[in-house]
Amino acid sequence: MSDPLARLTARLAETAPGLRVDTGPGTGPYAYDASNYRVPPRAVAFPRTADDVCAVLRACRETGVPVTARGGGTSMAGNAVGPGVVLDLSRYMNRVLDIDPAAGTARVQAGVVLDALCAATAPHGLTFGPDPSSHSRCTIGGMIGNDACGNRSVRHGRTSSHIEALEIVTADGVRAVADHAGLHPLNPADAEPVARLEADVRRLIDAELAPIRTELGRIPRQVSGYQLHHLLPENGFDLARALVGTEGSCAVVTAATVRLVATAPASALLTLGYDDVVDAAEDVPEILHWNPTAVEGMDEAIVATMRARRGPDSVTGLPEGRAWLYVELDGDDEELVAARAAELLDVLKARGRMTDGRVVDSAAERRSLWRVREDGAGLAARLVDGGESWPGWEDAAVAPEELAAYLRDFRELLTAHGLTGVLYGHFGAGCVHVRIDFDLATDTGRAAARRFLGEAAALVVEHGGTLSGEHGDGRARGELLEVMYSHRMIRAFAAFKEVFDPEGLLNPGVIVAPARLDADLALHTPELLPVTTLFTFPHDEDGFEGAVRRCVGIGRCRSDTGGVMCPSYRATGEENDSTRGRARLLQEMVRGETVQDGWRSTEVRDALDLCLSCKACSSDCPVGVDMATYKAEFLHRHYKGRLRPRSHYSLGWLPLTSALAGYAARPLNALLRGPLGRLLARLGGVTTERRIPAFASRRESRAVLREATTAEPSKALLFVDSFTRAFRPQVAGAAGRVLADAGIPTTAQDGLCCGLTWVSTGQLSVARRIMARTVAHLDDGDGRPIIVAEPSCAAALKRDVPELLGTEAARRVADRVHTFTGALTDLAEPGWVPPPLPEDVVLQTHCHEYATFKGRRPADLLRRFGVRRVDEAEGCCGLAGNFGFEEQHYDTSMAVAGLALKPRLDGIDRAAPTAVVADGFSCATQIDHLAGDRGVRALHLAELLDPAADRPGETK
């Protein structure tokens, strides 16, 4: 057996029989992290235990295959990609093993996500100090690899300052513990090789004392290279801290004992506006005298992009300016902290650089502002004007007192090279993150980027700084270490790695014997797959290829909490079920290398299979990836000229079949509830675990629709979509009455369809015909608003119709579309007051409404109307149109429902009057499936507000 990969997998089958090892095109997402690089792995292993890691490293050593350890895959320097086996430690080795509140420590596996650790320690009043912006998906192992810092590094410093011990596996598969006093074997049988390794390290340090003392540890954020100064005699030979920041190039960390910090009872946030970032940096030394926990900076491009992507209300609380600082103070007493914040604000105003500033009192505003800063890397990657920017020089740091001078010179350097950079970062620690509009797709552009990076390295060294302040050197800056360090120091780094990894198999190409910084660039592509699409992708200059390129690996879709994205990842935990994983596979499809069968790819089809088409990523993703649209386009091309899945016919054509069903609704409903109905469901690829919703009769629909048209002169059209007409026409009647009561009398518009079901099943040619007919009817010179009760249909008219048709008529129609919530928010008469409402409401917001109609949320409207407590299920309901009705998706649908919706339904107090509101038909259907047998019925907001209703919404 000559193939190393075949020998490797065969060996692992013997030594670790339960270990999952993936190979082939499906590993495509692991060729990327959040950097500029693409290095396809030969295999991806998913260890469950440290013994699995030992087996992998021994097998790789035997076969000469490199190993790269990976956590959340959010590295911006190319530290988490490699050409051999990638170890995904986040999939299974992600537990908090122990918390010792008295000692203030926790023992965790390397793949545990930072937020999960902090959630576990919070009841004890403790947290982990370093807090990168990627805290919702970065792992402790990844933070150890990079020596990560975060927003509050002014107070808490780097990860290395919080490590008590590391449990490691060496390159030859030996388990050991590195702590403040050296290296110790976990197995007594390994005592000799572990002692020999420690002795070799001690000899190396003794021989290199002078350069280590003079070149390392000069400024707080000096992460570049290896942190060998922790091994100096005066520092106690702290091998645990020395291994932090080695980027998996010396050993694989499987677990760590970390030191925790107390959570402050009180804090205050100041936002300070400036004309530019240099002015902001000039104030940093003064601010640091006030012992802040955080001093964060950013420029106006990030804020503008956030507002464009998520609505103008997504960023509130910023004072006037074109650059801003966030300053956080903390303490034991709210009043004292507030007084300090006010005093600091006065001092900064007197200094005269600040344009304006304020203390942010609102908790909601603070959350909004921190989200802008935390999404900085993604927001800066694809700006509101469509421009793209890239990392590569995104992590330089200087001493804080040198920051303003460095920024001034750095901007001059950008200008001299004709480049533009979007600046943000940890200004209080002197660390500057910047994404630059490099041209990495052409030979000329790559050569220019290389020249710039060389000069940028020289500049930061001239200012006494470091190439990397927390992201590590990786592939992006390893080659530049010779600019920063002496040849002797570079040789010492190489000798240190050789002691641990003599064969150079651990994460090759970073720090020691680094790859060229312009090698393996993802944008250095062969001739791409010819792509012609039906969707127009108007926001992406390169069409579909540019759209899927939006994903730069930030990984917010791998978060378990916050926002709605990505429900399938939250249900399965699989990278290929995340928005990022799917986008990366689509990028591989366009490249045509690892995925060679283009639109016919089964690997891409399988990765897209569990996408619920919820569209949450189009809003929650910092770069605006819209996987629902990409999936629709892929399915259209994948099945073109071929037999489709049965559900594409039974559910995709539902608007047509449901219209016919209305003529014989009563006998048809009876038939569908019997054995023949279950047989028909199976034949149509529909799950038999759900009841098929009852069709409304044509007579019933017509009667209700007559009520929806008011006698007063109409101010708006009430678009009666296929779902409302077929399954709950009473919603149209209630909507008409509420809108009339709010001063928006309507005319019901029936018989048209938005085409959504054909879009979600990828039948785009049919969808275009349906949409064109609808647009022709609606674009008749009538400028009245179009109000749509069903949020998914409103979103289709608002976004899918203009992007699929690409006509001015379609855009005119889209501009007129409002959801029911949006109509009451924007069009209701001033002072209109609805009927009395329950004090408590459980709310499921439709994902398409959440993603498409920014700033028009049902929760805000209910609170405005006086509902005391709105318990919103933040997440997808799991049914998601056709998805949850398809037999192969039922289990995933229920798993998604269990994330947010089901717990809220289970928590309803039957004794208290509680309304359950869900405007989406699929959401209401899922609620009926989950809790209908307990008497819980979901109401449309129109039914809750209906002036003709008798105390609507109470759970009986």
N, C-alpha and C positions, 0 to 999 in steps of 0.2 A: 504494500500500500504506500505509494510514493507521495500522494497528495497530503501536505501537512494538515489541511483542514479535515480530511477524512480520517487521518490518524488521530487528530485531536478529538473529534467527536466520538470515535470508537473508544479511545482511552477514557473519556468522560463517562461513557455508557458503562464502563467497568467500575470506575472508582467513585462515581457520583450518580447512581442509576436514576435518582428522582429529579436530577437537575434539568431544568428546561433550557435548551439551547436552540435558538432560531438562526436559520441561514436563509439565503436567497433574497429576492427582491423586497420581501416584506420588512427587511432590516433597514431599508432606505432611510427612514427618519433618523436613524442613529449615525448617519453620515454627517449630521449637522449638530451644532449647538446654537448659541445665540451670536456666534462670531461670523466672520467673513468666509469661513473655511468649509470645505466639504471633503471628508476622508471616508470613503465607504468601508465599513468593517467587513471582515470575513464571516463573523458570527457575533451574536449577542447572547450572553448568558445571564440568567436571572437567578442568582443564588438565594437560598433561603437561610443558610447558616454560614458561619465562618468556616466550617469544614468544607462546604461547597466551594468557597473562595480558595481554600488551600488546594482542593482538587484541580480547579481551573489553573492556578498558577503552576502547579507541578506538571500538568499536562502541557501547558504552553511552553514551559522550559524544555520539556522532552522533545517537543516538536518545533521549537524555534519560532513560535508565533507570539507576537507582541500582545500586551494586555493594557487596556485603558479603563480605569475605574470611572464610573459616571454616577452622578446623583440626579438632580433635576434637569440636567442638560441645559442650564441657563448661562453657561460660561460665554463671555464676550471675547475671549482671547484665543479660542480654539483649544482649550485645555481638556475638553471632554469628548474629543473625537480621535479615533486612531485606526490604523490599518489592519489590526488583528482581531482579537476578541474584545468586545466592549462588555464590561461588567455593569449591568443596571442594578445598582444597590437599592434603588428607590422602590422597586416593585414589591419586594417581599421583606427586605431587611429594614423595616421602617417603624420599629416599636420603641417606645420609651420603656426601658427595662427596669428602672428604679429611680425614685426620687427620695432624697434624704433632706427634708426641710431643716433639720437641726444643723447639719453640716453645710447646707446651702449648695448641694451638688445634685446632679442627675447623671445616670448612666443611660446612654441611648445607642441604638444601632445607627450606623452611618447613613442609612437611607431615610431617617426620620425627617419630616419637613419641619422647618423652624416654627411655623405657626402651631403645629401639633404639639411640639415640645412646650411652647409658651402657654398653650391652652391647658396642658396637663399641670404645669407649675403654678398657674394663676391662682388656684384656690389657696395656695400657701403664701400668697403675696410675693411670689418670686417670678423672675423671668430671665431669659438669656439676653445679655446686654447687647451684643452686636445685632443689628436689625437691617440687613440689606433690603432694598426696595422690592426684591423678589421673595420676601419672607413667606408669602403664601404658597410657594412651590420649591424654593431652594432647600437643599438638605444640609444637615449638619456636616455630613461627610464632604460635600462640595464646599461648604464654608471653610472647613479645615484645609481642604486642598488649595484654596486661593488665599487663605488668611483674610477672609472677608471682614468688612467693618460695618458700614450702614449709616443710616441717617443720624443716629445718636452716638457716633464714634467720638465726638468731642468729649463725651462723658465716659463712654465704655471702651473706647479703643478698638483693637483688632481681636479677632477670634483667638489668636495665640495667647492673649492675656487671660483667657477664660478656660483654658484646657488644663485639667489635672492629670489625665492619663489617656493614652491612645492604645487601643488593642489593634495590632497590625498583623498582616501576613507578609512575610518577606518574599522576595522574588523566587526563592527555592521552596516556597510553601510552608515555611515555619511560622507558627503563631507565637507572638511575643507581646509584651506590654512595655511601652515607652512612657516614662514618667519624669518627674523632676530630678530624679537621681540616676537615670540611665535606662538600661534595657534589661528585661527579665523574661525568661521563657515561661510560657503557659503550660508547657509539657516538660516535666523534668528531663525527659529523654533528649530534649533539644538544648540542654544547658550549655554544652560545648560550643555549637555553632553560634549561639546567641552571645556567649562571652567573647568569642573570637571577633564577632562583628563589632561589639562595643569597644573592644581593645583597639581595633583598627581605626575606629572613629576617634578615639582619644589620641592616638598617635598622630593622626592627621591634624587635629586641632592644635596640639602642642607644636607642630611644625609650622603652623600658619598664624600664630598669635598676632603678629604685627599687622598684616593686612585686615584681619578680621576686626581688630580693635579700631582701626582707623577708617575703614571703608563701610562698615555695616552699622545699622542702628543709629544713623545720624539724625533722622527726622521721624516723627510719629508714624507716617504712612509709608515708610520704606519697605515695600513688599517685594520688590524685584530681587531675583536671585534666591539663594538659600539663606535662611536666617541663622547662620552659624555662630553668631555672637551669643546665642543662648547656651552654647556649649563651652564658653570661656570659663576658666576656673572661678573667676569672681561671680559668675552667674550660676554656678552649681551644676554644670553639665546637665542642663535641662533638655533631654532628648525629645520629650513630648512637644515642647514649644519649637524646637528646631525642625521637627518634621512637619509642623504646620506651614503651609505655603509651598510645599514641595510638589504640589499638583499631581500627586500619584506617581511621581517619577522615581521614588525611592522605596515605597512600600504601599500596600493597599490597607487603608483604615477600614476596619469592620465595625468598630464601636468606640465610644469615647466617654470618659467621665468629665463632665463640664461643670464649671463653677457658675452659680446663678447669682443674680443681684436682686435686691429688694425693689419692688415697684413703688414709686413715689405716690403718696396719697393725693397730691395736688399738682397741677401743671397749668401753664398758660402759654398760648401761642400768639406771637406777634407776626404780622406780615408787613414788610417794609418795601416801599416802592422806590425805584431809582431810574435815572435816565439810561444807564447801561450797567453791565456787569462789573466793569472796572470800578465805578463809583461804589457799587455794593461791596466789592472786595476791600476797598479802602476802609470801610467801617468795621470789618471783621475783627481786627485786633482789639478795638474798644469793646466790642460785644463779648469777646472771650473773657474779659475781666469780670463779667457778670456770672461766670460759671454756668453757662447754658448747657442743656442736654443736646441740643441740635442747632446748627446754623447751616441751613440749606439754601442754595441759590439756583436760579433758572432764568432763562430769558423769554421774551414775548412769543417766540415761535411755538413753544410748547403749549402755552395757554391758548393761543389762537387755534391750534389744531384740536385741542380738547373741546373747545366751544363749538367748532365746526362739526366734530364727530358726534358729540353727545348733547348738543343743544347749548344755548347761551346760559342757561341756569346751571350747567354742570360745573362752572367755576364761579363761586361767589366769595366775597370777603377779601378780594385783592384790592389794595389801594391803587391810585393812579401811578403809572410807571411803565417802563418797557423792560425792566428787569426787577426781580424780587428776591428778597431774603425771607426765609421762615426762621424765626428764632423761638425756641422752646425753652422755657424756664420751669423748674420744678421745686418742690419743697414739701413740708409737712402740713402747711396751713394755706388754705385757698386765699384768704384775705392778704396774707403776707406775700404770696406769690404774685397775686394781682397787683399789689402795690409796687413790687419790684419791677414788674412788666411796665407799669405806667411810668415809673421813674426812668427806666432804660429808654423808653420811647421819647421822653422829654430830652434826655441827654443826646440822643441821635438827631432829634430835630434841631437842637442847638448846634450840632456839628455842621449842618447845612448841606450835606450831600443827598440826603433823602428827599424825594419829592413828596411823599406822604407815608403814613404808617398808621396802624391800628392794632389794638388787641382784639383777637377774635374770641368772642364770648360764646357763640353758638357751637354746640357740639356737632351739629350737622355740617356747619361751614368748615369746622376743623377737619372732619372726615373727608369732605369734598376737596379741600386744599391738599391734604396729604396724598390723596389719590392722584392728583395732578402730578405732584412731585414723583410719586412712586411709579407712575406710568411714563416717566420722562423718556426712557430709552426707546420705548415703542412709539410714543407720540412724535419723537424727533426723527424716527426712521422713515416715516411717510407723512410729510407735512401737508397742511391744508391746500397748498398750491400744487400738490402732486409730486413735489420733488422728493428724491430719495437721498438718504444719508446713511453712512456706514461707520462702524467702530474701527478700531485699528490704533487710534491715538485717543482712546476714550477714558484713560485712567491715570494720567500723569498727576503727580502731586509734588508740592513744594511746602516749605514751612509756611504757616498761615500769614506771618508778617511779610512774606515775599510774594503773596498771591496776586496782589494788584499789579505789581511790576511784571510778574510773569504773564498775566493775562494781557497786559498792554502789548508786550513783545510778541506774544503768541498770536494775537489778532493781526499784528503787522505781518507776521510770517504767513498767515492764511491769505492775506491780501496779496502779498508778493507772489504767491503761487496760484492766484486766481481761484481760491477755494472759499467756501462758506461753511461755517461751523455753527451748530446749535449747542449752546453752552448750558450746562446745569451741573450740579454736583454738591459735594460736601465741603462747602467753602470754609466752614469752621475748622476743618482738618487740612485745608489747603489742597484738597483733591478735586480735580476738574474732570468731569465727564463731558465729552464733546463728540458729537457725531458729525462727520464731514462728508460733503458731497463729492467723494472720490468717484472717478470713473474707473471701476474695476473690471469692466467688460471688454476693454480694448487694450492692446499692447501698449499704445501710447499713454493711456490713462494709468495703467499699472506702473509704467516706468516713472510717471510723474508722481504717483503716490509714494513710490519707493524713495524718490529724492526728497519729498516733503518729510517723510517719517525720519529719515536720517538727520535732517536739519532740526526737526522738532526734538529728537532725542538730545542733540547737542545743546539746544536751547534750554531744556529743562535741567540738564546737568549744570549748565552755566549758572542757573538760578539755585543751585544746591539741591535739586529735587531728584525724583525717582521716576522711572518709566512707568511703573505700576504702583498704585496706591491701595488696591484691594482686589482687582480682577485677576491678578497674576500675569505672568509674562506670556505663557502659552506659545502658540505659533506666531502671534502678532508681534511680540517684542523680544522673544528669546534671542534673535539674531542681533538685536541692538544692545544687548548687555555689555558688549565690548566697548560701547561708547561711554558707559557709565562706570565700569569697573576696570581695574588694572588686569593685565594678562595673568599676573600671579593669582588674583582673586578668581578669575575665570577658571584657572587650572585647579584651584581648591574646590570650586563647585563640582568640577568634573570628577575629582578624586572622591568627593563625598558620595556622589551618585554611584561611582564604581564600587565602593565598599558595599553598598546595599544591593546594587543591581549590576553585577560585573558583566553580564551579557547584554545589557542595554535593552531589555524587553519591556520595561515598565514605562508606559506613556512616552514612547520615543518621539523625538522632534521638538520637545519643549525644554527650555532652560539650558540643558547640556546638549551639545551637538545639535543645535536647533535647526529646524527646517528653515529654508528661506521664507521670509515674511510674505513674499508674493507667490509662493507655491501653494497649490491645492485651493485656490480661491474658487468659491462657489460660482461666481459670475464669469469665471474663465470657462466658457462652455463650448462644446462642439456645435455643429449645426443642429439647431433645435427642431423638434417635431413640428411640421407644418400644422398650424392651428387655425381652423376656421370655425367660428361659433355662431350660434343664433343670438345669444345674449350679446349686447353691444359693449358691455364693460366700459361705460363712458368715463369712469374716474381713473382708468388705467391706460396710459399711453400705449402700452404694448398688448392691450387686450387681455385674453385669458392668461397668457404667459406672465404679463405684468401683474395681473390680479393674484395669481398663486404665489408670485414672488413677494407679495406683501409680507408674508410670514418671514420674520427674521429670527424666530426662535425664542422670543421673550418668555413664552411659556405661561402666560396668565391663565390659559385654558386648562392648565394642570392644577389649578387651585381647587380646594375642596369647599371653600366658603367664599361669600362675597359675589355679587352679581349672579348671572344665570349661566354663563358659559363655564364649562362645557358639560352638559348633563350626561352624555354617554361616558365621558372619561370619569366623571364622579361615580358612575354606576359600576364601571369595570376596572378602573385603575390602569388601563393599558395605554401606552404611548400612542399606538396606532388608532386608538379610539378618541384621541384628543384632536382639537382643531389643528394644533401644530403638527401632529403626526400625519394627519391627512394632507395638509398643505405641503409638507415635505415630500410625501409620496407623489403628489401631483407634480411637484417640481422635478422629481426623478422621472416621471412619465414624460414630461416635456423634453428633458435632456435625452431620453432614449438610450441610456447606457445600462443601468441596473434593471430598470423597467423597460423592456424592449418591445412590448406588444401594444404600446400606445393606448388608444381609447378602448381596446379590447382587454386590457390588463385585468386579470382576476384579482391580483393583489390590491390594486387600487379600488376595484369594486368592493372587495371584502372590507377594506378600511372604511369606505364610505357607507357601508351597509347599516351600521348602527348610528350614523348621523341622523338626528331627529328632525333636521331642517328647521330648527327653532329660530334661526337667525340671530340668536343672542350674541354670537361672535362678531357680527357686523357692528355691534355697539360696544360690547365689553372688550373685545380685542383692541389693544392700543393702536394697532396698525390697520384695523378695519377689515380683517379677513371676513369674507361672506361665504362660508362653506355651503350654506343651503343653495346658493346660486351655482357654485362650482359643481356641487353634486347633481343638480338638475341638468347642467350642461353635459356632465360626464355620462349620466344615464341616457340622455338623448343620443349621444354618439355611440355609447357602448352597445345599445340594443337596436341601433338603426339597421333595419332590414332583417331583424332576428325576432324570434319569439320572446316575449317578455315574461316576467313573473306573473302569475295569475292575478295577484292583487293589483297590478298596474291596470288591469282591465276592470276588475270588480269595484275597486275604490277610485281609481283614476277617472273613470267615467261616471262617477256617482252623481254629478249635477244632472246629467241626462237621464240616468235610470231613476233617480229620485223624482224628477218631474213627471215621468210616466207612472211611477208608483202612486202618485197622488190621486190618480183616477180610480184606483182600486185599493185604497189604503187599508180599509178595515179587513177584508179577507186576506190581503197580503201580510199584514201584521200578524194575524192569527197563524198563517202558514209558517212565517219565519220563526215563531216561537215554539214550533214543534220539531219533530225529528227531521222533517224535510228541510227546515230552515238550517239545522246544523249540518246537514249534508251539503246544502248549497254553500254554506260558509266554507266548509272544507274544500269544495270544488273551486271556490273563488280565492283560496289562499288566506281566508279570514279566520282568526282564532275563534274557537267555540267557547273560550273561557268568558267571553263577554256577551251580554245581551245586545242584539242589534237594535238600535234606537227605533222607536215607532215612527212611521211616516204619518204626516198630517194629510188629511183628505184635501182634495182640491177645493171642495166647498168651504171647509174650515179656513183654508188659506185665503180664499177670496173675501170671505166675510171680515177677517181680521185686517186685510190690506185695505179694505174700504174705510175701516176705522182709522187707519194710519194716515190717510189723506184728510187734512183738516179743512173746515169750511172757509177759514180765513184765507186771504191771498197768500200764496206760498212764498216763503223766503228761502227755502232749501229743498233739495231732493233727498228723499229717504231711500237709499239704494237697498233693495230687499235682495239679499244674496241667496244663493242656492241652499245653504244650510238653514238659514232662518225660514225660508219659504217651505222647505221640505220637512223640517223637524220641530221647529218652535216658532210658528208664525205669531204666537202671542207676544213675542218679543218685539216684533215690528209694531203691533198695536200699542204696546206700552211705550215704545220709543216715540211714536207719533204724538201720544198724549203728553208725555213729559216735555218734548221739544216745543209743542204748542204752548204748554203752561209756562215755559221759559222764554216765550216770545219768539220762537223760531217755528212758525207753522210750516208744515212740509207737504210735499206731494210724493206719494209712494211710487217708486220706479221698480217695476217687477219685470221678470222675463229676461234679464241680462245676467251675465256671469263674468267673474274676474279671471277665470282660467286657472285658479290656484291648484286644483287637484291634478291637472295635467302637468303643471310646472313641477310639483313635488315628486311626481313619478317620472319625470324626464321626457314627457311626450310634448316636446316644445313646438313642433309643427302644428299640432292640434291647438295647443294653448294660444299660439299666435293668431290663428283663425278666430278663436273665441274672443280673444282680446280685441282684435281689429273690429269685430262686429259691435262689441260693447262701446269702444271708443267712438265709432261712427254714430251711434245713437246719442251718446252723452255730449259729444263735441258739436253741438248744434247752435253755437252762439249764445247759449244760456250760461251766464256766468255765476249762477247760484251755487252755493256750497253743496257738495255731495256728502251726505252723512251716511256712514255704514255702521250698522250695529255689530256686525261680526268683525272682530279685530283682524283676523287673518286675511279676510277678503279686502278690508281697508288697506292693509299693508301691501297686498298684491296689486291693487289699483294704484297705490302711491309709488311703489318702487318697481315691482316686476313688470308691470305693463309698459312704462316708458323705457325700461332697460332692455326689454325683449323686442318691442316694436321699434323703438328709436325714432319716433316721429314727433313733430311739433304738436300734433293733435293729442298724442298720448301724454305728452308733458303738460299740455293745458288741462287735460282731465285730471292728471295726478295732482296738480297744484290746487285743485278744488276739493280734494278728498280730506275728510275729517273722520276720526272715530267718534263714537257717541260721547266719550269723555272729552275729546278735544272740542266737540261742538259746544258742550255745556261750558267748557273753560273759556272759549274764545268768542262765542256767538250769543250766549244768553244775555238777556236784558240785565243791565246793572241792577243789583239789589234783589234779583230773583231769589226766592227762598223755597226750597223743596218742602214736601210734607215732613212731619217728624220722623226721625230715623232711629233705629236701635243704637244703643250706646256702643255695642261691640259688633265688629264685623270681621269675619275671616275672609281674606281676599286672595284669589288666585289671578294674577295679572297675566294675560296672554303674552307669550314670548314675542310674537310678532309686533304686538303693540309696544312692548317694552323696548324693542330694538329699533322700530321705525318711527315712532311718534314721540320723539324726545321731549321731555318737559311737560307731557300731557298724561300724567299718571292717574289712574283711578284712586290710588291711595291718597294723593294730595287733594283730590276733589272731595273725597269722603270726609277727610279731616276738615276741609273748609266748610263743609255742610254740617259740622258739629258732631261727627262720630267720635266718641271719646277714645276708643281703642281700635286701631286697624291692625290686625294680626296678619301680615302679608306673607304668604308662602313664597319666599324669594327663590325662585327656581322654576324649572319646567314641570308641568303636570305629569309628563311622561306619555300622554296619549299622542299628542303632536300630530293631529290630522290622521292620515292613513297609517302612520308608523305603529301605533299601539294596537291597531286592529289586525295587523299582519301577524299570522300565526307564529312566525319565527322570531318576532320582536316582543311578544307578550311579556316574557320574563324581564327583559330589559326595561320595558315600559313601566312595569310595577316597581322595579328597583329604583328607577328615577322618581317615581311618585313617592317612594319611601324616604327620599332625601329631604323634602320640605313639605309637600302637600299633606301626605298621610299623617305625619305627626300632629299637624294643626287640626285636622279633622278628628283625630283620636282624642285631642285635648279639649274638644268642645264640651262645655258644661251643659248637660241637657236641661238643667233647672234654670239656666239663665237665658234670656232672649238674645240669641246670636244669629245674625244673618250670615249666610255664606254666599259670596258674590263671585261670579266667574262669567265674564262677558263672552269668552270663547266657547263655542259649541263643544269642541273637543275637551276643554277643561271641565265644563259642566258634566259631560258624559263620564269623564274619569272620576269626578266626585261622586256621581251616582253609583258608579261601579264600586268605589271604595266605601261609601257610607250610606248609600241609598237604603239599605236594609235597616238602618238605624233611624230612618225618617229624616235624614239630611238631604235637602234639595238645594242645588245651587241656583241662584237667581242672577239674571242679567241686571246690570246696574239700572237699566230702564225699568225693570220690574220692581226694584227696590224703591225707585223714586216715583213710581206711577201714582198720580193723584187719585186714580180710581181704585187702587188696591186697598185691602183691609189689613193694616199692620203687616206689611209684607216682610218676608225674610226670617221670621222666627222659626227656630228649630223646634219642632213639636216633639 
